[in-house]
Amino acid sequence: MSELNSKQWFTEIFQPSGSAFSLKIHQKLTEVQSPFQHIEIYQTTDFGNLMVIDGCTMVSTRENFLYHEMMSHPALFTHPNPKNVVIIGGGDCGTLREVLKHRSVESVYQIDIDEQVTRLAEQYFPELCASNHDPRAFIMFDDGIKFMQETAAESVDVIIVDSTDPVGPGEGLFNRAFYQSCLQALKPGGILVQQSESPLIHMGLLNDMRQAMKDAGFAALQTLNFPQMIYPSGWWTCTMARKDMVFAGFRRDDVMDAEFETDYYNADIHQAALALPNFMRRQLVG
Amino acid sequence: MSELNSKQWFTEIFQPSGSAFSLKIHQKLTEVQSPFQHIEIYQTTDFGNLMVIDGCTMVSTRENFLYHEMMSHPALFTHPNPKNVVIIGGGDCGTLREVLKHRSVESVYQIDIDEQVTRLAEQYFPELCASNHDPRAFIMFDDGIKFMQETAAESVDVIIVDSTDPVGPGEGLFNRAFYQSCLQALKPGGILVQQSESPLIHMGLLNDMRQAMKDAGFAALQTLNFPQMIYPSGWWTCTMARKDMVFAGFRRDDVMDAEFETDYYNADIHQAALALPNFMRRQLVG
């Protein structure tokens, strides 16, 4: 039986499912205690740099493309003409970079409560911050819950909630009150998309989110599946909720003609991510 | 930083990608040194029983359905009328159980070199062995390479290679000579399907397999993606190779009308598994 030396490995233990995931490291590059959370950066042997927040793996250089592409492109290619986008959380700026690839987008407000996440991303994940100086980008450090409450009604096309899990600072981003303020801020046909955990080990959380989105008044939901090696179970989802309208496909022709490169996302992958395994069909609510 | 006590956790270290995966355990239930490999069975806290071969996680009670369904149903629903099936490896009998759900199937020969795997599966994964006494099932303990060499030409509809990785006993199941004997044993239009590792961390192995299948003379290949929590990266594939014919869809109507239950597989999932991410489109050979 193997044991992992903590000088050579970073390990995230996920107690609720009795599982753990580890990456081999060369060294810890830095750690910061912000007013909100504990942030560590490691240099791994095979996955580039790794950001860890409150003990949970957040971003690695090698495989963050999966998450960032799936948090942005499905929602933006489902919306007919996304111009005004809000990102709640997203401090590593990887989602922002993907959103700004869309020419239709005129403004992106990114509101992460913790400035330290962005400062560390600039230093250790500079490729994710490559678009931070785009004139359409407005990077703010503030409370996302308050920001959504204060956003003008019917002013936003797409809201992306790119947060930590529903414990700690992220907790208030997973309930009906927050979703109601998102609903109000969205224009008709607008889309909220949020990371929604693993169907294999968090079905309760996923269903709680879906129920709260429905209770808040969203008209339709879609949960999309994708692989994410460094998150518990390696299988992750995001859930899209639409205001006033049902989902009716996505802009497949525009995906095919997209003038930017992606490493994971394409039209077939978008369609594929919507396929639900039988156990999800049986268990999903909303 | 967390450390995992080896009395409470089983850990598989995957050195080539500097990653590790662990499941929390109550106890080791048994271990056996067979003539071929070292087999351990653990009782985990959250995933039921776990079979480990030569240090690698093979099967857990909770999530083996993903692998076994994807190793069987896509190939059997792609073939127009699968009657005679061969499983090379597959000693835990989970793939056999799925294959026998298909009414068209008249015989399944399962050839695993290691009888101990099946004996332990009968004891610790009895649900996987539920169909072992089906009169259509022929369970043999022998060398799969030799078996395929000696199989009558054009006598098999589907060959499923459900083996360990290409080291140790499984090594000879991943090369051109083996694929040539499979090709000869298949009827025209017949399908070979084999587990083909993780696209995120084993692209070289996957491409070597695809190249060897092409070199052996198979007419067309399809690689399918699916999640598999306990295998390195949590993202796994199988690859189908067809004799004499290209792939032209699958029997979608028969999937919809299937008279058996699955937990993962359905027609949408079959189609979704065929979607290739951009990085795979760029890198896959064959």
Chai-1 contact restraints between the chains, C-beta under 6 A:
chainA,res_idxA,chainB,res_idxB,connection_type,confidence,min_distance_angstrom,max_distance_angstrom,comment,restraint_id
A,M1,B,S6,contact,1.0,0.0,6.0,A-B,restraint_1
A,S2,B,T11,contact,1.0,0.0,6.0,A-B,restraint_2
A,S2,B,I13,contact,1.0,0.0,6.0,A-B,restraint_3
A,E3,B,S6,contact,1.0,0.0,6.0,A-B,restraint_4
A,L4,B,L4,contact,1.0,0.0,6.0,A-B,restraint_5
A,L4,B,A20,contact,1.0,0.0,6.0,A-B,restraint_6
A,S6,B,M1,contact,1.0,0.0,6.0,A-B,restraint_7
A,S6,B,E3,contact,1.0,0.0,6.0,A-B,restraint_8
A,T11,B,S2,contact,1.0,0.0,6.0,A-B,restraint_9
A,I13,B,S2,contact,1.0,0.0,6.0,A-B,restraint_10
A,S17,B,D46,contact,1.0,0.0,6.0,A-B,restraint_11
A,G18,B,K24,contact,1.0,0.0,6.0,A-B,restraint_12
A,G18,B,T45,contact,1.0,0.0,6.0,A-B,restraint_13
A,G18,B,D46,contact,1.0,0.0,6.0,A-B,restraint_14
A,S19,B,L23,contact,1.0,0.0,6.0,A-B,restraint_15
A,A20,B,L4,contact,1.0,0.0,6.0,A-B,restraint_16
A,A20,B,S22,contact,1.0,0.0,6.0,A-B,restraint_17
A,F21,B,F21,contact,1.0,0.0,6.0,A-B,restraint_18
A,S22,B,A20,contact,1.0,0.0,6.0,A-B,restraint_19
A,L23,B,S19,contact,1.0,0.0,6.0,A-B,restraint_20
A,K24,B,G18,contact,1.0,0.0,6.0,A-B,restraint_21
A,T45,B,G18,contact,1.0,0.0,6.0,A-B,restraint_22
A,D46,B,S17,contact,1.0,0.0,6.0,A-B,restraint_23
A,D46,B,G18,contact,1.0,0.0,6.0,A-B,restraint_24
A,P227,B,W235,contact,1.0,0.0,6.0,A-B,restraint_25
A,M229,B,S233,contact,1.0,0.0,6.0,A-B,restraint_26
A,M229,B,G234,contact,1.0,0.0,6.0,A-B,restraint_27
A,S233,B,M229,contact,1.0,0.0,6.0,A-B,restraint_28
A,G234,B,M229,contact,1.0,0.0,6.0,A-B,restraint_29
A,G234,B,G234,contact,1.0,0.0,6.0,A-B,restraint_30
A,W235,B,P227,contact,1.0,0.0,6.0,A-B,restraint_31
A,T262,B,N278,contact,1.0,0.0,6.0,A-B,restraint_32
A,D263,B,N278,contact,1.0,0.0,6.0,A-B,restraint_33
A,D263,B,F279,contact,1.0,0.0,6.0,A-B,restraint_34
A,Y264,B,P277,contact,1.0,0.0,6.0,A-B,restraint_35
A,N266,B,N278,contact,1.0,0.0,6.0,A-B,restraint_36
A,D268,B,A275,contact,1.0,0.0,6.0,A-B,restraint_37
A,I269,B,A275,contact,1.0,0.0,6.0,A-B,restraint_38
A,I269,B,P277,contact,1.0,0.0,6.0,A-B,restraint_39
A,A272,B,A272,contact,1.0,0.0,6.0,A-B,restraint_40
A,A272,B,A275,contact,1.0,0.0,6.0,A-B,restraint_41
A,A275,B,D268,contact,1.0,0.0,6.0,A-B,restraint_42
A,A275,B,I269,contact,1.0,0.0,6.0,A-B,restraint_43
A,A275,B,A272,contact,1.0,0.0,6.0,A-B,restraint_44
A,P277,B,Y264,contact,1.0,0.0,6.0,A-B,restraint_45
A,P277,B,I269,contact,1.0,0.0,6.0,A-B,restraint_46
A,N278,B,T262,contact,1.0,0.0,6.0,A-B,restraint_47
A,N278,B,D263,contact,1.0,0.0,6.0,A-B,restraint_48
A,N278,B,N266,contact,1.0,0.0,6.0,A-B,restraint_49
A,F279,B,D263,contact,1.0,0.0,6.0,A-B,restraint_50
